Amino acid sequence: MTENKEVTPAKPAERFIRMKPFPFVMLVFGLVLLTAVVTFFALTVGEDKVVEVVSPQSTERDEFKKLYFVYDELQKKYLHDVDANTAIEGAINGMVDALGDPYTDYLNQEEAQRLTESISSTFEGIGAEIRESDNYIRIVSPIKNSPAEKAGLLPNDLIMAVDDESIQGLSSSEAVLLIRGEKGSEVRLKVQRGDNSEPFEVKVTRDVIPIESVYPEMVDDKVGHIRITSFAQNTYDELLEAIESLGEQGAEGFVIDVRQNPGGRLDTAKYITDLFVEKGKPIFQQTDKSGTRQITEASGGTKINVPITLLIDDGSASASEILAGAIKESTDYPIIGLKSFGKGTVQTPEELKDGSMLKLTTANWLTPKGNHIHEKGIEPDIKVDYPEYASLPFIDPAVPLKRDMISSSVEVAKKLFIAIGYDIPEVNSQFDASLQRAVEQLQREGQLEVTGELQGDTTFLLMQKVREQMTEDDPQLKKATEVLYELMNK
């Protein structure tokens, strides 16, 4: 509410100039225009200018007219409401997918967060590196001691469905969201192993997956075995600690093992490779979109001056192959195992304002001699296969195998029992007395209920025994150790 006051008219000044209205208005307009012109030149011309004048440009680009048209038509005419954010996210994903590059990806906020977790801290999931392949998701390699490894998943297994939901056509980032979950929860994966095999179901209980990436052990009193499972943020420091620890235990040489290592950070790969390459020699090369080539050479920093051998296999990818390429072409150290995976591109993450991310393939990396190993891999100097039983099909623990059954899984079970030292005189697809005796013996050894049927905990125990046998047999590690002794004795 306002208070009413009496207003007294102001008296005109005693001296004033009378002007007709029109000339007065024109004079004021001229003064304003003159002031504006002077101000414009003062602000925009000369060395002391403070404003950069840019001619107005249209923000509309011809290549996006069709996109805008479709979006508007959807909003106006589509039967149901269209969520703007969903449509835009879909358009971005469509553009990225159209490139046909399985390593270039758009990640929403949640996916971007999970990517960051996977290379810097811990996460909850099954512990397997995956990639998009042939419109499905393929396992590059399971992480050591992860639920995925314990469940028997192997490199190159195709994941067809997650909890009965087909993942055909999904990107690796989209598939990760379905596969990961809280510790203790269970996920069911439909897996195909081999081109002509029947898909089978694997149940995996999720757990906390630590990004501990270096596992050292003494093979004997002179040889240290160092398993590197990923190239994460702290891997370089972990490796130096492992080398120092094994050296104190008497190691005079090291088997460096990057089997089933899917890669990780480029900078970590560079620092680790630098440990084994003489100063000034090339570690790797990069070429960008313009064709510019950049060569990264070894520094004069910390060096490991004892003999090494390197172990690789078909699960060794990306950063693992940078190390392998440098060892092969810039050192005299031998590589043992199987041909590597073959990933010769570099991805650069770009975080967007809303927390989402573009993971773009921005360069090719080449070996020191300029070889591009993408989709080719790196051949070992000495090829050594895994034991035959290491690539046998998975036995589904949910499907009981019992006496007199005839099944391909029975034949697999017999081969696995033979591998761990049980007496099975005849390998065929019939569940006979010899297999029943083996199952009963295994159940007694594992303090399980003796039923003579292979299912559930008995199947898991069998797979555990097989993994232990593979570790004990490990012909690749044995060969790498043998070759290392030859180097140490020169």
Buried (B, 14 or more C-beta within 10 A) or exposed (E): EEEEEEEEEEEEEEEEEEEEEEEEEEEEEEEEEEEEEEEEEEBEEEEEEEEEEEEEEEEEEEEEEEEEEEBEEEEEEEEEEBEEEEBEBEEBBEEBBEEEBBBBBBBBEBBBBBBBBBBEEEBBBBBBBBBBBEEBBBBBBBBBBBBBBBBBBBBBBBBBBBEEEEBEEBBBBBBBBBBBBEEEEEBBBBBBBEEEEEEBBBEBBBBEBEBBBBBBEBBEEBBBBBBBBBBBBBBBEBBBEBBEBBBEEEBBBBBBBBBBBBBBBBEBBBBBBBBBBEEEEBBBBBBEEEEEEEEBBBBEEEBBEBBBBBBBBBBBBBBBBBBBBBBBBBBEBBBBBBBBBBBBBBBEBEEBEEEBBBBBBBBBBBBBEEBBBBEEBBBBBBEBEBBEBBEBBBBBBEBBBBEEBEBEBBBBBBBBBBBBEBEBEEBEBBBBEBBBBBBBBBBEEBEBEBBBBBBBEBBBBBBBBBBEBBEEBBBBBBBBBEBBBEBEEE
